[in-house]
Amino acid sequence: MSFKLVRKWVSRLTTYLLFAVLIVMAVVVVSSKASGGEPEIAGYQLKTVLSGSMEPGIQTGSLIAVKPGGDMTRFTDGDVITFMDQEEKLITHRITEVLTSGDQVMYRTKGDNNNAEDLEPVLSQNVVAEYTGFTIPYIGYLVNFAQSQNGAFLLLIPGILLLCYSGLTIWRTLGEIEKQNKKETKNLEEGQSLSS
């Protein structure tokens, strides 16, 4: 393969990658700002994991997808749920036991990386969503930043990079056109001097 062909493909790949990053950042920032909290895509909420209680399956700083809604009494042992604790904090842990008392359903939960079960059982009314098994490591840090006051700044970075890269590509193309024009002019002058 020639160097020009490789450079052309690298150029295209870089452009597509920057454009994809710009779109993803736009979706994350806009959806988190619109919902006033966690971003939501196609009915799934994206949550950031801030502790290592579910490692190694779910690492600290990961972005996970959870499915809200439905019957919150449907879960069984081994399911991973996201629930609100007594301090109004969201936690994602695995169910170790289902407790029923009349119509009341509660879950004993435990983080996979924790030594003991959580102190208090979780009321089914406090379950917010079910973990879907989808996780992207380290992207949660980015989402947390997107939800901050400076989150809109995330849109600027890939946009500026894309503009700079486009400018560089245009500058290179104009340089190649100018080089080609000089070459044609030189060939034309040489052709005229030979015929004279």
MIKOLLO-222352 format. One record per residue: residue number from 0; residue in three letters; x, y, z of N, C-alpha, C, O in turn. Coordinates in nm, 3 decimals. Layout:
BEGIN
[site NUM 'ala' [X Y Z] [X Y Z] [X Y Z] [X Y Z]]
...
This chain:
BEGIN
[site 0 'met' [0.084 -0.118 0.000] [0.000 0.000 0.000] [0.089 0.125 0.000] [0.193 0.129 0.065]]
[site 1 'ser' [0.045 0.223 -0.072] [0.124 0.346 -0.078] [0.098 0.432 0.045] [-0.004 0.419 0.113]]
[site 2 'phe' [0.193 0.519 0.071] [0.184 0.608 0.186] [0.063 0.700 0.176] [-0.003 0.729 0.276]]
[site 3 'lys' [0.035 0.747 0.054] [-0.080 0.837 0.035] [-0.212 0.768 0.069] [-0.301 0.829 0.128]]
[site 4 'leu' [-0.223 0.640 0.031] [-0.346 0.566 0.059] [-0.364 0.545 0.209] [-0.474 0.559 0.262]]
[site 5 'val' [-0.255 0.512 0.277] [-0.260 0.493 0.423] [-0.298 0.625 0.490] [-0.383 0.627 0.579]]
[site 6 'arg' [-0.235 0.734 0.446] [-0.265 0.866 0.503] [-0.411 0.905 0.479] [-0.474 0.965 0.565]]
[site 7 'lys' [-0.462 0.870 0.363] [-0.602 0.900 0.330] [-0.697 0.826 0.424] [-0.793 0.884 0.475]]
[site 8 'trp' [-0.668 0.696 0.448] [-0.754 0.617 0.537] [-0.743 0.663 0.682] [-0.843 0.666 0.754]]
[site 9 'val' [-0.623 0.699 0.726] [-0.605 0.751 0.862] [-0.681 0.882 0.878] [-0.742 0.908 0.982]]
[site 10 'ser' [-0.676 0.965 0.774] [-0.747 1.092 0.776] [-0.898 1.070 0.787] [-0.965 1.137 0.867]]
[site 11 'arg' [-0.951 0.979 0.709] [-1.095 0.950 0.715] [-1.134 0.893 0.852] [-1.234 0.934 0.910]]
[site 12 'leu' [-1.054 0.799 0.901] [-1.082 0.738 1.030] [-1.082 0.842 1.142] [-1.169 0.840 1.229]]
[site 13 'thr' [-0.985 0.932 1.139] [-0.978 1.038 1.240] [-1.101 1.128 1.232] [-1.158 1.165 1.335]]
[site 14 'thr' [-1.141 1.163 1.112] [-1.259 1.248 1.095] [-1.384 1.179 1.150] [-1.462 1.241 1.223]]
[site 15 'tyr' [-1.403 1.052 1.114] [-1.521 0.979 1.163] [-1.518 0.964 1.314] [-1.621 0.977 1.380]]
[site 16 'leu' [-1.400 0.937 1.370] [-1.387 0.920 1.514] [-1.420 1.050 1.588] [-1.495 1.049 1.686]]
[site 17 'leu' [-1.365 1.160 1.541] [-1.394 1.289 1.605] [-1.542 1.325 1.593] [-1.602 1.377 1.687]]
[site 18 'phe' [-1.601 1.296 1.479] [-1.743 1.325 1.459] [-1.828 1.238 1.552] [-1.925 1.286 1.610]]
[site 19 'ala' [-1.791 1.109 1.567] [-1.865 1.019 1.657] [-1.854 1.066 1.801] [-1.952 1.063 1.875]]
[site 20 'val' [-1.734 1.108 1.842] [-1.716 1.159 1.979] [-1.801 1.283 2.001] [-1.863 1.298 2.106]]
[site 21 'leu' [-1.806 1.371 1.902] [-1.888 1.492 1.912] [-2.035 1.456 1.930] [-2.103 1.515 2.014]]
[site 22 'ile' [-2.084 1.360 1.853] [-2.225 1.320 1.863] [-2.254 1.256 1.999] [-2.355 1.288 2.062]]
[site 23 'val' [-2.166 1.166 2.044] [-2.186 1.101 2.175] [-2.186 1.204 2.286] [-2.272 1.199 2.375]]
[site 24 'met' [-2.092 1.297 2.283] [-2.087 1.401 2.386] [-2.214 1.486 2.384] [-2.268 1.522 2.489]]
[site 25 'ala' [-2.260 1.519 2.264] [-2.383 1.599 2.252] [-2.502 1.524 2.312] [-2.581 1.583 2.385]]
[site 26 'val' [-2.514 1.395 2.281] [-2.626 1.316 2.335] [-2.619 1.308 2.487] [-2.720 1.325 2.554]]
[site 27 'val' [-2.499 1.281 2.541] [-2.483 1.268 2.686] [-2.515 1.399 2.756] [-2.591 1.401 2.853]]
[site 28 'val' [-2.458 1.509 2.708] [-2.478 1.638 2.774] [-2.624 1.683 2.762] [-2.684 1.725 2.861]]
[site 29 'val' [-2.680 1.675 2.642] [-2.817 1.722 2.621] [-2.917 1.636 2.699] [-3.008 1.689 2.762]]
[site 30 'ser' [-2.900 1.503 2.696] [-2.996 1.417 2.767] [-2.984 1.433 2.918] [-3.085 1.427 2.987]]
[site 31 'ser' [-2.863 1.454 2.970] [-2.850 1.473 3.114] [-2.905 1.610 3.156] [-2.964 1.621 3.264]]
[site 32 'lys' [-2.886 1.710 3.075] [-2.941 1.843 3.107] [-3.094 1.842 3.094] [-3.163 1.902 3.176]]
[site 33 'ala' [-3.147 1.774 2.992] [-3.291 1.771 2.968] [-3.364 1.694 3.078] [-3.472 1.734 3.122]]
[site 34 'ser' [-3.305 1.584 3.123] [-3.371 1.503 3.226] [-3.346 1.557 3.365] [-3.410 1.515 3.461]]
[site 35 'gly' [-3.253 1.651 3.376] [-3.223 1.708 3.506] [-3.144 1.612 3.594] [-3.134 1.634 3.715]]
[site 36 'gly' [-3.090 1.508 3.538] [-3.014 1.412 3.616] [-2.934 1.321 3.527] [-2.856 1.367 3.443]]
[site 37 'glu' [-2.953 1.190 3.545] [-2.880 1.092 3.466] [-2.931 1.091 3.322] [-3.050 1.107 3.299]]
[site 38 'pro' [-2.841 1.072 3.227] [-2.884 1.063 3.087] [-2.971 0.939 3.064] [-2.955 0.838 3.131]]
[site 39 'glu' [-3.062 0.950 2.969] [-3.151 0.838 2.936] [-3.154 0.819 2.786] [-3.175 0.915 2.711]]
[site 40 'ile' [-3.133 0.695 2.742] [-3.133 0.664 2.600] [-3.222 0.542 2.577] [-3.198 0.436 2.635]]
[site 41 'ala' [-3.323 0.556 2.493] [-3.413 0.446 2.455] [-3.474 0.375 2.575] [-3.487 0.253 2.575]]
[site 42 'gly' [-3.512 0.451 2.677] [-3.577 0.393 2.793] [-3.482 0.338 2.898] [-3.526 0.292 3.003]]
[site 43 'tyr' [-3.353 0.341 2.872] [-3.254 0.296 2.969] [-3.187 0.418 3.031] [-3.149 0.512 2.960]]
[site 44 'gln' [-3.171 0.415 3.162] [-3.100 0.523 3.229] [-2.954 0.484 3.241] [-2.920 0.368 3.266]]
[site 45 'leu' [-2.869 0.583 3.223] [-2.726 0.561 3.237] [-2.684 0.614 3.373] [-2.705 0.731 3.405]]
[site 46 'lys' [-2.624 0.527 3.453] [-2.582 0.563 3.589] [-2.432 0.550 3.601] [-2.370 0.464 3.537]]
[site 47 'thr' [-2.374 0.635 3.682] [-2.231 0.632 3.709] [-2.206 0.557 3.838] [-2.272 0.583 3.939]]
[site 48 'val' [-2.111 0.464 3.836] [-2.076 0.387 3.955] [-1.962 0.461 4.027] [-1.855 0.483 3.970]]
[site 49 'leu' [-1.988 0.498 4.153] [-1.891 0.579 4.227] [-1.815 0.501 4.334] [-1.729 0.558 4.402]]
[site 50 'ser' [-1.845 0.373 4.350] [-1.771 0.294 4.450] [-1.731 0.160 4.389] [-1.776 0.122 4.281]]
[site 51 'gly' [-1.644 0.091 4.460] [-1.594 -0.037 4.411] [-1.665 -0.157 4.470] [-1.611 -0.267 4.468]]
[site 52 'ser' [-1.787 -0.138 4.522] [-1.857 -0.247 4.590] [-1.897 -0.361 4.498] [-1.920 -0.473 4.544]]
[site 53 'met' [-1.906 -0.336 4.367] [-1.946 -0.440 4.273] [-1.831 -0.487 4.183] [-1.852 -0.556 4.084]]
[site 54 'glu' [-1.709 -0.449 4.219] [-1.594 -0.494 4.140] [-1.573 -0.643 4.160] [-1.610 -0.694 4.266]]
[site 55 'pro' [-1.517 -0.715 4.067] [-1.459 -0.669 3.940] [-1.560 -0.657 3.826] [-1.526 -0.604 3.721]]
[site 56 'gly' [-1.683 -0.704 3.846] [-1.783 -0.699 3.739] [-1.817 -0.558 3.695] [-1.827 -0.531 3.575]]
[site 57 'ile' [-1.833 -0.469 3.791] [-1.863 -0.328 3.762] [-1.756 -0.245 3.832] [-1.755 -0.237 3.955]]
[site 58 'gln' [-1.669 -0.183 3.756] [-1.558 -0.108 3.813] [-1.599 0.034 3.851] [-1.693 0.090 3.795]]
[site 59 'thr' [-1.527 0.091 3.947] [-1.549 0.229 3.986] [-1.529 0.319 3.864] [-1.433 0.301 3.789]]
[site 60 'gly' [-1.619 0.414 3.846] [-1.610 0.505 3.732] [-1.676 0.452 3.606] [-1.672 0.517 3.502]]
[site 61 'ser' [-1.737 0.334 3.615] [-1.805 0.277 3.498] [-1.939 0.346 3.476] [-1.997 0.405 3.567]]
[site 62 'leu' [-1.985 0.337 3.354] [-2.120 0.382 3.318] [-2.201 0.255 3.297] [-2.163 0.169 3.218]]
[site 63 'ile' [-2.313 0.244 3.368] [-2.398 0.126 3.354] [-2.535 0.167 3.302] [-2.579 0.280 3.323]]
[site 64 'ala' [-2.602 0.074 3.236] [-2.739 0.097 3.188] [-2.833 0.019 3.279] [-2.813 -0.099 3.304]]
[site 65 'val' [-2.936 0.088 3.327] [-3.039 0.024 3.409] [-3.174 0.049 3.346] [-3.196 0.151 3.282]]
[site 66 'lys' [-3.266 -0.046 3.366] [-3.401 -0.035 3.310] [-3.498 -0.001 3.423] [-3.525 -0.086 3.508]]
[site 67 'pro' [-3.550 0.121 3.426] [-3.646 0.159 3.530] [-3.786 0.107 3.499] [-3.816 0.065 3.387]]
[site 68 'gly' [-3.871 0.110 3.600] [-4.012 0.075 3.581] [-4.040 -0.073 3.591] [-3.949 -0.155 3.605]]
[site 69 'gly' [-4.168 -0.104 3.582] [-4.211 -0.243 3.592] [-4.244 -0.281 3.735] [-4.243 -0.196 3.825]]
[site 70 'asp' [-4.273 -0.406 3.754] [-4.307 -0.458 3.887] [-4.179 -0.478 3.966] [-4.098 -0.563 3.931]]
[site 71 'met' [-4.161 -0.402 4.072] [-4.039 -0.409 4.150] [-4.038 -0.524 4.251] [-3.946 -0.537 4.332]]
[site 72 'thr' [-4.141 -0.608 4.245] [-4.143 -0.726 4.332] [-4.105 -0.852 4.254] [-4.113 -0.963 4.307]]
[site 73 'arg' [-4.064 -0.836 4.129] [-4.038 -0.950 4.040] [-3.898 -1.010 4.053] [-3.871 -1.115 3.995]]
[site 74 'phe' [-3.811 -0.947 4.127] [-3.671 -0.987 4.127] [-3.647 -1.113 4.211] [-3.722 -1.143 4.303]]
[site 75 'thr' [-3.540 -1.185 4.176] [-3.504 -1.308 4.246] [-3.357 -1.302 4.288] [-3.285 -1.208 4.253]]
[site 76 'asp' [-3.313 -1.402 4.362] [-3.173 -1.410 4.404] [-3.081 -1.401 4.283] [-3.106 -1.464 4.180]]
[site 77 'gly' [-2.977 -1.323 4.297] [-2.878 -1.309 4.189] [-2.902 -1.191 4.098] [-2.810 -1.148 4.028]]
[site 78 'asp' [-3.024 -1.135 4.096] [-3.049 -1.016 4.015] [-2.974 -0.897 4.074] [-2.956 -0.888 4.195]]
[site 79 'val' [-2.932 -0.807 3.987] [-2.864 -0.686 4.032] [-2.962 -0.570 4.015] [-3.015 -0.546 3.906]]
[site 80 'ile' [-2.985 -0.498 4.125] [-3.084 -0.389 4.124] [-3.019 -0.258 4.167] [-2.916 -0.256 4.236]]
[site 81 'thr' [-3.080 -0.148 4.125] [-3.041 -0.015 4.170] [-3.152 0.034 4.260] [-3.269 0.036 4.220]]
[site 82 'phe' [-3.116 0.074 4.382] [-3.217 0.116 4.478] [-3.172 0.241 4.554] [-3.054 0.276 4.556]]
[site 83 'met' [-3.271 0.307 4.615] [-3.246 0.426 4.695] [-3.232 0.382 4.840] [-3.319 0.315 4.894]]
[site 84 'asp' [-3.120 0.421 4.903] [-3.103 0.384 5.044] [-3.165 0.491 5.133] [-3.226 0.586 5.084]]
[site 85 'gln' [-3.150 0.475 5.263] [-3.214 0.566 5.359] [-3.157 0.708 5.350] [-3.222 0.803 5.392]]
[site 86 'glu' [-3.037 0.721 5.298] [-2.975 0.853 5.286] [-3.001 0.917 5.149] [-2.934 1.012 5.110]]
[site 87 'glu' [-3.101 0.862 5.076] [-3.137 0.913 4.943] [-3.022 0.899 4.843] [-3.006 0.982 4.754]]
[site 88 'lys' [-2.944 0.793 4.859] [-2.831 0.767 4.772] [-2.862 0.643 4.689] [-2.915 0.545 4.742]]
[site 89 'leu' [-2.829 0.647 4.559] [-2.853 0.531 4.473] [-2.740 0.429 4.489] [-2.622 0.465 4.490]]
[site 90 'ile' [-2.778 0.303 4.502] [-2.682 0.194 4.518] [-2.720 0.082 4.421] [-2.838 0.054 4.402]]
[site 91 'thr' [-2.621 0.020 4.361] [-2.644 -0.096 4.275] [-2.575 -0.216 4.338] [-2.452 -0.222 4.345]]
[site 92 'his' [-2.656 -0.312 4.386] [-2.604 -0.434 4.450] [-2.682 -0.556 4.403] [-2.788 -0.544 4.341]]
[site 93 'arg' [-2.628 -0.672 4.434] [-2.689 -0.799 4.396] [-2.783 -0.848 4.508] [-2.751 -0.835 4.626]]
[site 94 'ile' [-2.897 -0.904 4.468] [-2.992 -0.961 4.564] [-2.938 -1.096 4.611] [-2.901 -1.181 4.530]]
[site 95 'thr' [-2.934 -1.114 4.744] [-2.889 -1.242 4.800] [-3.007 -1.323 4.856] [-2.999 -1.445 4.870]]
[site 96 'glu' [-3.117 -1.250 4.887] [-3.233 -1.320 4.942] [-3.357 -1.234 4.924] [-3.352 -1.112 4.939]]
[site 97 'val' [-3.469 -1.299 4.891] [-3.598 -1.229 4.879] [-3.679 -1.261 5.004] [-3.700 -1.377 5.038]]
[site 98 'leu' [-3.725 -1.154 5.072] [-3.804 -1.170 5.194] [-3.946 -1.122 5.167] [-3.965 -1.013 5.113]]
[site 99 'thr' [-4.045 -1.203 5.204] [-4.184 -1.161 5.187] [-4.256 -1.168 5.321] [-4.235 -1.259 5.402]]
[site 100 'ser' [-4.339 -1.068 5.342] [-4.422 -1.062 5.462] [-4.557 -1.007 5.420] [-4.576 -0.886 5.410]]
[site 101 'gly' [-4.651 -1.096 5.394] [-4.782 -1.054 5.342] [-4.764 -1.002 5.201] [-4.714 -1.073 5.113]]
[site 102 'asp' [-4.807 -0.878 5.179] [-4.791 -0.815 5.048] [-4.656 -0.747 5.032] [-4.617 -0.708 4.922]]
[site 103 'gln' [-4.584 -0.735 5.142] [-4.456 -0.663 5.144] [-4.343 -0.753 5.092] [-4.327 -0.866 5.137]]
[site 104 'val' [-4.264 -0.700 4.996] [-4.147 -0.772 4.945] [-4.023 -0.688 4.975] [-4.020 -0.568 4.948]]
[site 105 'met' [-3.922 -0.754 5.032] [-3.795 -0.688 5.063] [-3.683 -0.775 5.008] [-3.698 -0.895 4.986]]
[site 106 'tyr' [-3.569 -0.709 4.986] [-3.453 -0.780 4.931] [-3.332 -0.759 5.022] [-3.303 -0.647 5.064]]
[site 107 'arg' [-3.263 -0.868 5.052] [-3.131 -0.857 5.114] [-3.033 -0.841 4.998] [-3.041 -0.913 4.899]]
[site 108 'thr' [-2.943 -0.747 5.011] [-2.850 -0.717 4.902] [-2.706 -0.718 4.953] [-2.679 -0.707 5.073]]
[site 109 'lys' [-2.616 -0.730 4.858] [-2.473 -0.731 4.890] [-2.395 -0.689 4.767] [-2.427 -0.730 4.656]]
[site 110 'gly' [-2.295 -0.607 4.788] [-2.203 -0.576 4.680] [-2.112 -0.695 4.657] [-2.066 -0.757 4.754]]
[site 111 'asp' [-2.084 -0.729 4.533] [-2.000 -0.846 4.502] [-1.863 -0.838 4.568] [-1.803 -0.941 4.600]]
[site 112 'asn' [-1.813 -0.718 4.589] [-1.681 -0.698 4.646] [-1.685 -0.677 4.798] [-1.580 -0.664 4.861]]
[site 113 'asn' [-1.804 -0.672 4.855] [-1.818 -0.651 5.000] [-1.810 -0.784 5.074] [-1.843 -0.889 5.020]]
[site 114 'asn' [-1.765 -0.777 5.201] [-1.753 -0.898 5.283] [-1.886 -0.942 5.342] [-1.906 -1.061 5.366]]
[site 115 'ala' [-1.977 -0.848 5.364] [-2.103 -0.881 5.430] [-2.220 -0.819 5.354] [-2.202 -0.727 5.274]]
[site 116 'glu' [-2.340 -0.871 5.382] [-2.461 -0.815 5.322] [-2.484 -0.673 5.376] [-2.431 -0.635 5.480]]
[site 117 'asp' [-2.565 -0.598 5.302] [-2.603 -0.464 5.349] [-2.683 -0.478 5.477] [-2.755 -0.577 5.495]]
[site 118 'leu' [-2.672 -0.380 5.566] [-2.735 -0.389 5.698] [-2.887 -0.399 5.692] [-2.948 -0.482 5.759]]
[site 119 'glu' [-2.948 -0.314 5.610] [-3.094 -0.307 5.604] [-3.147 -0.372 5.476] [-3.089 -0.351 5.369]]
[site 120 'pro' [-3.253 -0.451 5.484] [-3.315 -0.502 5.361] [-3.376 -0.385 5.282] [-3.412 -0.281 5.338]]
[site 121 'val' [-3.387 -0.404 5.153] [-3.438 -0.300 5.064] [-3.586 -0.327 5.037] [-3.623 -0.436 4.993]]
[site 122 'leu' [-3.670 -0.227 5.064] [-3.812 -0.238 5.031] [-3.828 -0.234 4.880] [-3.757 -0.161 4.811]]
[site 123 'ser' [-3.921 -0.313 4.828] [-3.942 -0.315 4.683] [-3.980 -0.177 4.629] [-3.952 -0.145 4.514]]
[site 124 'gln' [-4.042 -0.094 4.714] [-4.079 0.043 4.673] [-3.955 0.131 4.652] [-3.962 0.231 4.581]]
[site 125 'asn' [-3.843 0.093 4.714] [-3.720 0.173 4.701] [-3.633 0.130 4.583] [-3.530 0.191 4.556]]
[site 126 'val' [-3.674 0.023 4.513] [-3.600 -0.020 4.396] [-3.632 0.075 4.281] [-3.748 0.101 4.250]]
[site 127 'val' [-3.527 0.125 4.218] [-3.542 0.224 4.112] [-3.537 0.157 3.975] [-3.612 0.194 3.884]]
[site 128 'ala' [-3.449 0.058 3.960] [-3.429 -0.003 3.828] [-3.353 -0.135 3.841] [-3.302 -0.170 3.948]]
[site 129 'glu' [-3.349 -0.207 3.730] [-3.275 -0.333 3.722] [-3.152 -0.312 3.634] [-3.161 -0.253 3.527]]
[site 130 'tyr' [-3.038 -0.362 3.680] [-2.914 -0.354 3.603] [-2.925 -0.449 3.483] [-2.965 -0.564 3.498]]
[site 131 'thr' [-2.890 -0.399 3.364] [-2.907 -0.475 3.241] [-2.785 -0.558 3.202] [-2.792 -0.640 3.110]]
[site 132 'gly' [-2.674 -0.537 3.269] [-2.551 -0.608 3.234] [-2.463 -0.528 3.141] [-2.353 -0.572 3.107]]
[site 133 'phe' [-2.508 -0.410 3.098] [-2.431 -0.324 3.008] [-2.346 -0.229 3.091] [-2.398 -0.154 3.173]]
[site 134 'thr' [-2.216 -0.233 3.069] [-2.126 -0.143 3.141] [-2.012 -0.098 3.051] [-1.960 -0.176 2.970]]
[site 135 'ile' [-1.973 0.028 3.065] [-1.857 0.081 2.994] [-1.762 0.138 3.100] [-1.796 0.236 3.165]]
[site 136 'pro' [-1.644 0.077 3.117] [-1.551 0.124 3.219] [-1.505 0.267 3.195] [-1.484 0.309 3.081]]
[site 137 'tyr' [-1.490 0.342 3.304] [-1.430 0.477 3.310] [-1.511 0.588 3.244] [-1.480 0.705 3.268]]
[site 138 'ile' [-1.611 0.559 3.164] [-1.689 0.664 3.097] [-1.775 0.739 3.200] [-1.814 0.854 3.176]]
[site 139 'gly' [-1.804 0.676 3.313] [-1.884 0.740 3.416] [-1.822 0.868 3.467] [-1.894 0.962 3.502]]
[site 140 'tyr' [-1.690 0.873 3.472] [-1.622 0.996 3.515] [-1.657 1.110 3.419] [-1.680 1.223 3.462]]
[site 141 'leu' [-1.661 1.078 3.291] [-1.694 1.176 3.189] [-1.839 1.224 3.203] [-1.867 1.343 3.191]]
[site 142 'val' [-1.930 1.129 3.229] [-2.071 1.163 3.246] [-2.091 1.250 3.369] [-2.168 1.346 3.367]]
[site 143 'asn' [-2.020 1.217 3.477] [-2.028 1.300 3.598] [-1.986 1.443 3.568] [-2.049 1.538 3.613]]
[site 144 'phe' [-1.879 1.457 3.490] [-1.834 1.590 3.453] [-1.937 1.660 3.365] [-1.958 1.780 3.377]]
[site 145 'ala' [-2.000 1.583 3.277] [-2.101 1.641 3.186] [-2.218 1.698 3.264] [-2.283 1.792 3.218]]
[site 146 'gln' [-2.247 1.640 3.380] [-2.359 1.688 3.460] [-2.321 1.806 3.548] [-2.407 1.866 3.613]]
[site 147 'ser' [-2.194 1.839 3.552] [-2.149 1.952 3.633] [-2.177 2.083 3.560] [-2.225 2.084 3.447]]
[site 148 'gln' [-2.146 2.192 3.627] [-2.167 2.325 3.569] [-2.088 2.341 3.439] [-2.133 2.407 3.346]]
[site 149 'asn' [-1.970 2.281 3.436] [-1.884 2.295 3.318] [-1.908 2.185 3.214] [-1.830 2.171 3.120]]
[site 150 'gly' [-2.015 2.109 3.229] [-2.040 1.995 3.142] [-2.054 2.031 2.996] [-2.013 1.954 2.909]]
[site 151 'ala' [-2.112 2.147 2.966] [-2.130 2.186 2.826] [-1.996 2.205 2.757] [-1.987 2.201 2.634]]
[site 152 'phe' [-1.892 2.226 2.838] [-1.757 2.241 2.783] [-1.715 2.116 2.706] [-1.634 2.123 2.614]]
[site 153 'leu' [-1.771 2.000 2.746] [-1.738 1.874 2.677] [-1.775 1.879 2.530] [-1.710 1.817 2.446]]
[site 154 'leu' [-1.881 1.953 2.498] [-1.921 1.965 2.358] [-1.818 2.044 2.278] [-1.800 2.020 2.159]]
[site 155 'leu' [-1.752 2.136 2.343] [-1.657 2.222 2.273] [-1.530 2.147 2.233] [-1.476 2.171 2.125]]
[site 156 'ile' [-1.482 2.058 2.319] [-1.354 1.993 2.293] [-1.355 1.915 2.161] [-1.273 1.943 2.075]]
[site 157 'pro' [-1.447 1.816 2.142] [-1.444 1.746 2.013] [-1.481 1.836 1.896] [-1.433 1.817 1.785]]
[site 158 'gly' [-1.567 1.936 1.922] [-1.604 2.029 1.815] [-1.484 2.110 1.768] [-1.462 2.128 1.648]]
[site 159 'ile' [-1.406 2.160 1.864] [-1.286 2.237 1.830] [-1.183 2.148 1.760] [-1.122 2.189 1.661]]
[site 160 'leu' [-1.166 2.025 1.812] [-1.073 1.932 1.747] [-1.116 1.902 1.604] [-1.033 1.896 1.514]]
[site 161 'leu' [-1.247 1.883 1.583] [-1.298 1.855 1.449] [-1.275 1.975 1.356] [-1.237 1.957 1.240]]
[site 162 'leu' [-1.299 2.095 1.406] [-1.276 2.215 1.325] [-1.128 2.231 1.290] [-1.093 2.261 1.176]]
[site 163 'cys' [-1.041 2.210 1.391] [-0.896 2.222 1.366] [-0.850 2.118 1.265] [-0.772 2.148 1.175]]
[site 164 'tyr' [-0.899 1.997 1.281] [-0.860 1.891 1.189] [-0.912 1.919 1.048] [-0.842 1.894 0.950]]
[site 165 'ser' [-1.033 1.971 1.039] [-1.089 2.008 0.907] [-1.005 2.118 0.843] [-0.975 2.112 0.724]]
[site 166 'gly' [-0.968 2.218 0.924] [-0.883 2.326 0.873] [-0.749 2.274 0.823] [-0.701 2.316 0.718]]
[site 167 'leu' [-0.690 2.181 0.899] [-0.563 2.121 0.859] [-0.579 2.043 0.727] [-0.493 2.051 0.639]]
[site 168 'thr' [-0.687 1.969 0.715] [-0.713 1.892 0.593] [-0.731 1.985 0.473] [-0.677 1.958 0.366]]
[site 169 'ile' [-0.805 2.093 0.491] [-0.825 2.190 0.382] [-0.692 2.254 0.344] [-0.663 2.271 0.226]]
[site 170 'trp' [-0.611 2.290 0.444] [-0.481 2.352 0.418] [-0.391 2.258 0.339] [-0.325 2.299 0.245]]
[site 171 'arg' [-0.390 2.129 0.378] [-0.309 2.029 0.306] [-0.359 2.014 0.162] [-0.279 2.007 0.069]]
[site 172 'thr' [-0.489 2.009 0.144] [-0.548 1.992 0.011] [-0.512 2.111 -0.078] [-0.475 2.093 -0.194]]
[site 173 'leu' [-0.524 2.231 -0.024] [-0.488 2.351 -0.101] [-0.340 2.349 -0.137] [-0.303 2.388 -0.248]]
[site 174 'gly' [-0.256 2.304 -0.045] [-0.113 2.292 -0.072] [-0.085 2.194 -0.185] [0.000 2.219 -0.271]]
[site 175 'glu' [-0.157 2.080 -0.185] [-0.139 1.980 -0.290] [-0.187 2.034 -0.425] [-0.124 2.011 -0.528]]
[site 176 'ile' [-0.299 2.108 -0.424] [-0.350 2.168 -0.549] [-0.250 2.269 -0.604] [-0.224 2.273 -0.724]]
[site 177 'glu' [-0.194 2.351 -0.513] [-0.096 2.450 -0.556] [0.029 2.383 -0.612] [0.085 2.427 -0.713]]
[site 178 'lys' [0.073 2.275 -0.547] [0.189 2.200 -0.594] [0.162 2.141 -0.733] [0.248 2.142 -0.820]]
[site 179 'gln' [0.041 2.088 -0.751] [0.001 2.030 -0.880] [-0.004 2.137 -0.988] [0.040 2.114 -1.101]]
[site 180 'asn' [-0.058 2.257 -0.953] [-0.064 2.367 -1.050] [0.076 2.412 -1.092] [0.100 2.439 -1.209]]
[site 181 'lys' [0.169 2.420 -0.995] [0.307 2.459 -1.027] [0.372 2.357 -1.119] [0.444 2.393 -1.212]]
[site 182 'lys' [0.345 2.230 -1.092] [0.402 2.122 -1.173] [0.348 2.132 -1.316] [0.424 2.118 -1.411]]
[site 183 'glu' [0.217 2.156 -1.331] [0.157 2.168 -1.464] [0.209 2.290 -1.536] [0.234 2.285 -1.657]]
[site 184 'thr' [0.226 2.401 -1.465] [0.278 2.524 -1.525] [0.421 2.502 -1.571] [0.458 2.546 -1.680]]
[site 185 'lys' [0.502 2.435 -1.491] [0.641 2.406 -1.527] [0.646 2.317 -1.650] [0.725 2.341 -1.742]]
[site 186 'asn' [0.562 2.214 -1.652] [0.557 2.124 -1.768] [0.513 2.200 -1.894] [0.565 2.177 -2.003]]
[site 187 'leu' [0.417 2.290 -1.877] [0.367 2.369 -1.989] [0.477 2.462 -2.042] [0.493 2.476 -2.163]]
[site 188 'glu' [0.553 2.527 -1.952] [0.662 2.618 -1.990] [0.772 2.539 -2.059] [0.828 2.585 -2.159]]
[site 189 'glu' [0.803 2.419 -2.006] [0.907 2.337 -2.069] [0.863 2.294 -2.208] [0.944 2.290 -2.301]]
[site 190 'gly' [0.736 2.262 -2.223] [0.682 2.222 -2.352] [0.688 2.336 -2.453] [0.717 2.313 -2.570]]
[site 191 'gln' [0.661 2.460 -2.407] [0.665 2.577 -2.496] [0.810 2.611 -2.535] [0.836 2.648 -2.650]]
[site 192 'ser' [0.904 2.598 -2.441] [1.042 2.630 -2.473] [1.101 2.528 -2.567] [1.189 2.562 -2.647]]
[site 193 'leu' [1.057 2.403 -2.563] [1.106 2.300 -2.655] [1.054 2.324 -2.796] [1.124 2.299 -2.895]]
[site 194 'ser' [0.929 2.372 -2.805] [0.871 2.394 -2.938] [0.923 2.521 -3.003] [0.907 2.538 -3.124]]
[site 195 'ser' [0.984 2.612 -2.925] [1.034 2.738 -2.983] [1.165 2.722 -3.051] [1.219 2.819 -3.104]]
